[in-house]
């Protein structure tokens, strides 16, 4: 069958569907591993030099965001597509297990599969949305204060001590209230996109 959308459109849809937030938030993941979060085995300075530590940090990052990260999306998407478009089942997670459990997908077991898939989706989206809201809030504060190389340049009185932050243009702070507003705004935009449909949204 001829695809409904171009390769570029599919690529954009994949990266705008939750993966984008994770990629941007963890774009510095290699540095995080290099600094030794969780005391990984390659932090032993007697056994590993700095170059080897860097190689292992990049390797773990590629493991998290490379092929292994895309396999679950591909497997679930392929299962839903095959069973929906080729076998005529409704587009639902329970029917991905029809080849394994048969008619039980219509019973309590099928309901449990639906509930579990919905909860996993909610928790995954909420995590990405929360992390993204924190990052957007921090970026807005840095723009408001004109932060460059760790130093604020806008809204400073000159009386700030070491480690004190300037007020900035609007006095925006990094707090939960601002992050809640960001989450509400993103949710409204996502809802509008869904209501308009796949071709327009």
Buried (B, 14 or more C-beta within 10 A) or exposed (E): EEEEEEEEEEEEEBEEEBBBBBEBBBEEBBEBBBEBEEEBEBBEEEEBEEEEBBBBBBBBBBEBBEEEBEEEEEEEEEBBEEBBEEEEBEEBBBBBBBEEEEEBBEEEEBEEBBEEBEEEEEEEBEBBBBBBBBBBBBEBBBEBBBBEEEEBEBBBEEEEEEEEBBBBEEEBBBEEEBBEEBBEEBEEEBEEEEEEEEEEE
